[in-house]
Structure formats: C-alpha cells, structure tokens
Amino acid sequence: MRALIVDDVEMNRDLLAIFLEGRADTVTAESGEEAIGLVEDALRTDSYFDLICMDIGLPGISGHQALETIRKMEAACDSVRRATVFMVTGSSSPDDMFDALLQGGCDDYLTKPLMKQNFVALLDKYGLVS
C-alpha cells in the first residue's frame, strides 16, 4: 500500500507514519498545494496512492479544497482507481464532518487526538490492512 499523509504539524505526520509502519510506504506533505503536486506526480507515473490522510486546516488552500482538486484529477484519469481518503482534523464540528463526508469526497473522518486502534479499524474497514 502507498499512503500520502498531509498535515502542517510534523508531530501529526510522524504519528500517522508510525501507525502505518509495516503497512504502507508513506509520503508526507505539509500543505494542500504540496499534496496536489505529489498526487499529480503519482498519477503521471502510475504510482497511485491507495490512502490519503488529509488535515482540513492547512496553510494556503484547505484540505477540503485540496481534496476537491485531487478528486478532479483522479476523475480525469479514466484508468485510475480512486484513493481512499480520511480527513484527519482537530475539529469535531458537525459542519466540518458534513462538508468532508457528503460534499468533500472523503471516505471517512478522524478527529484528533488520534488513537491507533481507531485508525487501524478504519484501515480494516476499507480493506487497506492485510
């Protein structure tokens, strides 16, 4: 499995990378713009991401905006399967959840602080754990 972790806080990126240790090859990004560039490169080289963990509150463009762009890029590549996306955020606002799940194109939503068992349960739910 190949995973992209997008968060502006290094400690959060490191924690998710630890959770994915032995499960995925991970790539990290600090911003939505950087994430978009990495996904664009991955699509161009057929090295797709199976999982994207995206913070909502990012510098520059938000996680919602970055995901919208990523979903459009995936849709433009007919042969590409869609990455599973978990929005990972400190916000438990119902509006943020609604935006992420129903309008934003993400598959699931995790609130910080992250618990490994919850994260691994989501990996299992989406068939990302072997």
Kinemage of the C-alpha trace (Angstrom):
@kinemage 1
@onewidth
@group {chain A} dominant
@subgroup {mainchain}
@vectorlist {calphas} color= white
{ca met a 1} P 0.000 0.000 0.000
{ca arg a 2} L 1.136 3.554 -0.735
{ca ala a 3} L -0.056 6.374 1.539
{ca leu a 4} L 0.106 10.169 1.496
{ca ile a 5} L -0.038 11.972 4.854
{ca val a 6} L -0.901 15.676 4.658
{ca asp a 7} L -0.653 17.777 7.815
{ca asp a 8} L 1.074 21.055 8.605
{ca val a 9} L 2.227 19.752 12.014
{ca glu a 10} L 5.259 17.478 11.854
{ca met a 11} L 4.272 15.564 15.002
{ca asn a 12} L 0.914 14.620 13.427
{ca arg a 13} L 2.616 13.456 10.221
{ca asp a 14} L 5.076 11.406 12.246
{ca leu a 15} L 2.305 9.805 14.332
{ca leu a 16} L 0.352 8.696 11.262
{ca ala a 17} L 3.561 7.394 9.689
{ca ile a 18} L 4.161 5.318 12.833
{ca phe a 19} L 0.595 3.963 12.651
{ca leu a 20} L 1.259 2.944 9.039
{ca glu a 21} L 4.694 1.464 9.716
{ca gly a 22} L 4.886 -2.015 8.203
{ca arg a 23} L 1.577 -1.422 6.416
{ca ala a 24} L 2.425 1.218 3.830
{ca asp a 25} L 5.123 3.156 2.063
{ca thr a 26} L 4.412 6.700 3.202
{ca val a 27} L 4.983 10.083 1.634
{ca thr a 28} L 4.287 13.289 3.562
{ca ala a 29} L 3.244 16.818 2.678
{ca glu a 30} L 2.876 19.981 4.758
{ca ser a 31} L 0.302 21.786 2.623
{ca gly a 32} L -2.587 21.232 0.250
{ca glu a 33} L -0.566 22.581 -2.652
{ca glu a 34} L 2.243 20.134 -1.951
{ca ala a 35} L -0.248 17.268 -1.704
{ca ile a 36} L -1.794 18.177 -5.049
{ca gly a 37} L 1.655 18.179 -6.646
{ca leu a 38} L 2.503 14.777 -5.172
{ca val a 39} L -0.787 13.272 -6.367
{ca glu a 40} L -0.284 14.798 -9.804
{ca asp a 41} L 3.188 13.223 -9.995
{ca ala a 42} L 1.807 9.877 -8.761
{ca leu a 43} L -0.935 9.860 -11.390
{ca arg a 44} L 1.552 10.737 -14.120
{ca thr a 45} L 3.898 7.891 -13.140
{ca asp a 46} L 1.231 5.259 -12.345
{ca ser a 47} L 2.364 5.122 -8.705
{ca tyr a 48} L -1.044 5.897 -7.236
{ca phe a 49} L -1.798 6.471 -3.579
{ca asp a 50} L -4.082 3.876 -2.016
{ca leu a 51} L -4.682 6.072 1.043
{ca ile a 52} L -4.581 9.808 1.663
{ca cys a 53} L -4.801 11.152 5.215
{ca met a 54} L -5.598 14.869 4.889
{ca asp a 55} L -5.812 17.507 7.603
{ca ile a 56} L -8.563 20.068 6.995
{ca gly a 57} L -6.802 23.120 8.456
{ca leu a 58} L -3.773 23.555 6.211
{ca pro a 59} L -1.819 26.691 5.315
{ca gly a 60} L -2.763 28.077 1.911
{ca ile a 61} L -5.590 26.012 0.493
{ca ser a 62} L -7.614 23.916 2.928
{ca gly a 63} L -7.758 20.143 2.998
{ca his a 64} L -11.287 20.380 1.559
{ca gln a 65} L -10.026 22.405 -1.409
{ca ala a 66} L -7.026 20.128 -1.948
{ca leu a 67} L -9.243 17.046 -1.909
{ca glu a 68} L -11.647 18.606 -4.399
{ca thr a 69} L -8.731 19.180 -6.784
{ca ile a 70} L -7.371 15.665 -6.211
{ca arg a 71} L -10.776 14.086 -6.928
{ca lys a 72} L -10.986 16.062 -10.199
{ca met a 73} L -7.503 14.865 -11.190
{ca glu a 74} L -8.458 11.255 -10.422
{ca ala a 75} L -11.674 11.582 -12.438
{ca ala a 76} L -9.710 12.879 -15.419
{ca cys a 77} L -7.603 9.683 -15.418
{ca asp a 78} L -10.072 7.016 -16.507
{ca ser a 79} L -7.877 4.061 -15.580
{ca val a 80} L -7.106 5.297 -12.065
{ca arg a 81} L -8.856 3.873 -9.070
{ca arg a 82} L -9.891 6.434 -6.503
{ca ala a 83} L -7.714 6.759 -3.373
{ca thr a 84} L -9.353 6.148 -0.021
{ca val a 85} L -9.271 9.462 1.851
{ca phe a 86} L -9.508 10.019 5.589
{ca met a 87} L -9.919 13.626 6.690
{ca val a 88} L -7.923 13.988 9.906
{ca thr a 89} L -8.640 17.075 11.977
{ca gly a 90} L -8.944 18.575 15.411
{ca ser a 91} L -12.457 19.764 14.578
{ca ser a 92} L -15.452 17.696 15.599
{ca ser a 93} L -17.846 20.281 14.179
{ca pro a 94} L -20.878 18.694 12.501
{ca asp a 95} L -20.478 21.230 9.667
{ca asp a 96} L -16.881 20.128 9.027
{ca met a 97} L -17.937 16.472 9.090
{ca phe a 98} L -20.794 17.181 6.672
{ca asp a 99} L -18.502 19.098 4.324
{ca ala a 100} L -15.869 16.365 4.396
{ca leu a 101} L -18.103 13.305 4.091
{ca leu a 102} L -21.018 14.426 1.988
{ca gln a 103} L -19.652 17.244 -0.091
{ca gly a 104} L -15.890 16.868 0.003
{ca gly a 105} L -15.357 13.407 -1.424
{ca cys a 106} L -13.601 11.882 1.551
{ca asp a 107} L -14.347 8.350 2.677
{ca asp a 108} L -14.101 8.820 6.428
{ca tyr a 109} L -13.324 11.345 9.135
{ca leu a 110} L -10.995 11.083 12.138
{ca thr a 111} L -10.695 13.603 14.948
{ca lys a 112} L -7.527 14.372 16.833
{ca pro a 113} L -6.084 13.237 19.124
{ca leu a 114} L -5.689 10.122 17.017
{ca met a 115} L -5.983 6.695 18.565
{ca lys a 116} L -4.129 3.896 16.806
{ca gln a 117} L -6.937 1.352 17.286
{ca asn a 118} L -9.470 3.696 15.633
{ca phe a 119} L -7.127 4.359 12.740
{ca val a 120} L -6.344 0.669 12.206
{ca ala a 121} L -10.079 -0.137 12.397
{ca leu a 122} L -10.667 2.283 9.513
{ca leu a 123} L -7.844 0.718 7.521
{ca asp a 124} L -9.544 -2.638 8.044
{ca lys a 125} L -12.992 -1.249 7.173
{ca tyr a 126} L -11.688 -0.086 3.778
{ca gly a 127} L -9.649 -3.213 3.087
{ca leu a 128} L -6.320 -1.451 3.462
{ca val a 129} L -4.880 -3.852 6.028
{ca ser a 130} L -3.538 -7.248 5.092
